[in-house]
C-alpha cells in the first residue's frame, strides 16, 4: 500500500513539472516576439554607437532594454525548466545521452545569460553619462560602454546558445526512440540543432550567409518550443 501511495506522489510531482516545463517555452516565445516587435516597429532608430545607446536609455528606457534583448536573460533562464522536464520525460529511453544533454543545457544557459546581465550595466552608465559634467568623464564612460557592448554581443553569448543547441539536438535524437513526443518534433529539433551548429561554423568564414542560417534556425527553434510545449502538456494529462 505504501508503495502505491509513493508511486502516486511520484507521478503527481512529475505532472507539476511537466506543466511548468510546457509553460516555459511559451513564455520564452512570447518574450522573443515582444522583442522582435519592438525592434521592427520601435519608434526610435536602432543605435549603432555607445553614445546613441546612452541617449536612447535616457529617452525611452523600456525600448532601449528591448533593443538590447534584455528579456533574453529571463527567457533563457526559464527555458531551463523545459530542459529539466524533458530530462525527466526521456531519461528512461537513454539516460546517459539525456544526462549529457542536460549537462550542455546547464552549461549553455549561464554562459548565454552572463554577458546579457553585464550588458544591462549600460543602463546605469547612461545615467552617469547624462549626469557627467566634464568631457573627460563622458569619454571614460563611453569607453566602459564600448567594452560592455563587446562583451554582450560577442562570442560568449553565441557560445551559450551553441551549447543549448547541442542539448536540443541530443534530446531530439532521443525523441525518435520514444512515443512521448511526435516524430515531427524530433526532426524539427534535429534540423534546428544542425542549422545552429552549421551557422556558428560558417560564421567564421561568411558572416552574411551565417545570418541567413541564424534566421532559419531561430524559426525552427520557435516551432520546436511550441511542439515541446504541446508534448509536455499532453504528458502531464497522462499522469495519475
FENDAUR-V83897 format. One record per residue. N is the residue number from 1. RES is the residue in one letter. OMEGA is omega in whole degrees, 0 to 359 (NA if undefined). NEAR is the number of other C-alpha atoms within 12 Angstrom. Layout:
n=<N | N>
res=<RES | RES>
omega=<OMEGA | OMEGA>
near=<NEAR | NEAR>
This chain:
n=<1 | 2 | 3 | 4 | 5 | 6 | 7 | 8 | 9 | 10 | 11 | 12 | 13 | 14 | 15 | 16 | 17 | 18 | 19 | 20 | 21 | 22 | 23 | 24 | 25 | 26 | 27 | 28 | 29 | 30 | 31 | 32 | 33 | 34 | 35 | 36 | 37 | 38 | 39 | 40 | 41 | 42 | 43 | 44 | 45 | 46 | 47 | 48 | 49 | 50 | 51 | 52 | 53 | 54 | 55 | 56 | 57 | 58 | 59 | 60 | 61 | 62 | 63 | 64 | 65 | 66 | 67 | 68 | 69 | 70 | 71 | 72 | 73 | 74 | 75 | 76 | 77 | 78 | 79 | 80 | 81 | 82 | 83 | 84 | 85 | 86 | 87 | 88 | 89 | 90 | 91 | 92 | 93 | 94 | 95 | 96 | 97 | 98 | 99 | 100 | 101 | 102 | 103 | 104 | 105 | 106 | 107 | 108 | 109 | 110 | 111 | 112 | 113 | 114 | 115 | 116 | 117 | 118 | 119 | 120 | 121 | 122 | 123 | 124 | 125 | 126 | 127 | 128 | 129 | 130 | 131 | 132 | 133 | 134 | 135 | 136 | 137 | 138 | 139 | 140 | 141 | 142 | 143 | 144 | 145 | 146 | 147 | 148 | 149 | 150 | 151 | 152 | 153 | 154 | 155 | 156 | 157 | 158 | 159 | 160 | 161 | 162 | 163 | 164 | 165 | 166 | 167 | 168 | 169 | 170 | 171 | 172 | 173 | 174 | 175 | 176 | 177 | 178 | 179 | 180 | 181 | 182 | 183 | 184 | 185 | 186 | 187 | 188 | 189 | 190 | 191 | 192 | 193 | 194 | 195 | 196 | 197 | 198 | 199 | 200 | 201 | 202 | 203 | 204 | 205 | 206 | 207 | 208 | 209 | 210 | 211 | 212 | 213 | 214 | 215 | 216 | 217 | 218 | 219 | 220 | 221 | 222 | 223 | 224 | 225 | 226 | 227 | 228 | 229 | 230 | 231 | 232 | 233 | 234 | 235 | 236 | 237 | 238 | 239 | 240>
res=<X | X | X | X | X | X | X | X | X | X | X | X | X | X | X | X | X | X | X | X | X | X | X | X | X | X | X | X | X | X | X | X | X | X | X | X | X | X | X | X | X | X | X | X | X | X | X | X | X | X | X | X | X | X | X | X | X | X | X | X | X | X | X | X | X | X | X | X | X | X | X | X | X | X | X | X | X | X | X | X | X | X | X | X | X | X | X | X | X | X | X | X | X | X | X | X | X | X | X | X | X | X | X | X | X | X | X | X | X | X | X | X | X | X | X | X | X | X | X | X | X | X | X | X | X | X | X | X | X | X | X | X | X | X | X | X | X | X | X | X | X | X | X | X | X | X | X | X | X | X | X | X | X | X | X | X | X | X | X | X | X | X | X | X | X | X | X | X | X | X | X | X | X | X | X | X | X | X | X | X | X | X | X | X | X | X | X | X | X | X | X | X | X | X | X | X | X | X | X | X | X | X | X | X | X | X | X | X | X | X | X | X | X | X | X | X | X | X | X | X | X | X | X | X | X | X | X | X | X | X | X | X | X | X | X | X | X | X | X | X>
omega=<180 | 179 | 179 | 179 | 178 | 179 | 180 | 178 | 180 | 181 | 179 | 178 | 179 | 178 | 178 | 180 | 180 | 178 | 178 | 179 | 178 | 179 | 185 | 181 | 178 | 176 | 178 | 179 | 181 | 178 | 179 | 179 | 178 | 180 | 179 | 179 | 180 | 181 | 183 | 187 | 180 | 183 | 180 | 178 | 181 | 183 | 178 | 180 | 183 | 180 | 178 | 176 | 180 | 180 | 179 | 179 | 178 | 183 | 183 | 187 | 181 | 179 | 179 | 179 | 178 | 179 | 180 | 177 | 182 | 180 | 177 | 181 | 179 | 187 | 181 | 177 | 179 | 180 | 177 | 178 | 177 | 180 | 178 | 179 | 179 | 178 | 180 | 184 | 188 | 186 | 181 | 178 | 178 | 186 | 179 | 181 | 179 | 177 | 177 | 179 | 179 | 178 | 180 | 178 | 181 | 175 | 186 | 184 | 178 | 178 | 178 | 188 | 187 | 178 | 178 | 179 | 178 | 182 | 179 | 178 | 179 | 179 | 178 | 178 | 180 | 177 | 178 | 179 | 180 | 182 | 182 | 183 | 180 | 179 | 179 | 178 | 180 | 180 | 180 | 179 | 177 | 179 | 178 | 178 | 177 | 180 | 179 | 180 | 180 | 179 | 184 | 186 | 188 | 190 | 184 | 180 | 180 | 181 | 179 | 180 | 176 | 178 | 179 | 179 | 177 | 178 | 179 | 179 | 180 | 179 | 181 | 177 | 178 | 179 | 181 | 181 | 183 | 176 | 183 | 181 | 183 | 176 | 178 | 178 | 180 | 182 | 177 | 178 | 178 | 179 | 180 | 179 | 180 | 179 | 180 | 180 | 178 | 180 | 178 | 179 | 181 | 182 | 179 | 185 | 184 | 185 | 181 | 178 | 179 | 179 | 177 | 178 | 180 | 178 | 180 | 183 | 178 | 177 | 178 | 179 | 179 | 178 | 180 | 179 | 179 | 179 | 179 | 178 | 179 | 181 | 181 | 177 | 178 | 179 | 178 | 180 | 182 | 181 | 180 | NA>
near=<7 | 8 | 9 | 11 | 12 | 13 | 15 | 16 | 16 | 17 | 22 | 20 | 19 | 29 | 26 | 25 | 31 | 36 | 32 | 30 | 38 | 39 | 33 | 34 | 39 | 32 | 29 | 33 | 33 | 21 | 27 | 30 | 23 | 25 | 26 | 22 | 17 | 26 | 23 | 16 | 16 | 21 | 17 | 23 | 20 | 24 | 22 | 15 | 18 | 32 | 28 | 24 | 39 | 37 | 29 | 32 | 32 | 25 | 20 | 22 | 23 | 24 | 32 | 34 | 34 | 32 | 33 | 38 | 32 | 34 | 31 | 38 | 32 | 27 | 32 | 38 | 34 | 30 | 41 | 38 | 34 | 44 | 47 | 34 | 36 | 48 | 37 | 32 | 38 | 34 | 26 | 18 | 23 | 24 | 19 | 17 | 25 | 32 | 25 | 25 | 34 | 34 | 26 | 31 | 38 | 32 | 28 | 32 | 38 | 31 | 30 | 39 | 36 | 31 | 33 | 37 | 28 | 28 | 36 | 34 | 29 | 40 | 34 | 23 | 34 | 33 | 24 | 25 | 32 | 25 | 17 | 17 | 12 | 13 | 13 | 12 | 18 | 23 | 19 | 20 | 30 | 29 | 20 | 26 | 32 | 26 | 22 | 28 | 33 | 21 | 26 | 32 | 25 | 20 | 21 | 25 | 33 | 30 | 30 | 35 | 37 | 33 | 31 | 40 | 43 | 38 | 41 | 50 | 39 | 39 | 48 | 42 | 32 | 36 | 34 | 24 | 20 | 22 | 18 | 30 | 32 | 26 | 22 | 23 | 35 | 33 | 28 | 34 | 40 | 30 | 31 | 39 | 36 | 31 | 33 | 38 | 32 | 27 | 32 | 32 | 21 | 20 | 21 | 15 | 13 | 15 | 16 | 15 | 19 | 22 | 22 | 20 | 27 | 30 | 18 | 24 | 32 | 30 | 24 | 31 | 38 | 28 | 26 | 38 | 38 | 30 | 31 | 44 | 36 | 28 | 35 | 41 | 32 | 23 | 32 | 29 | 19 | 18 | 22 | 18>
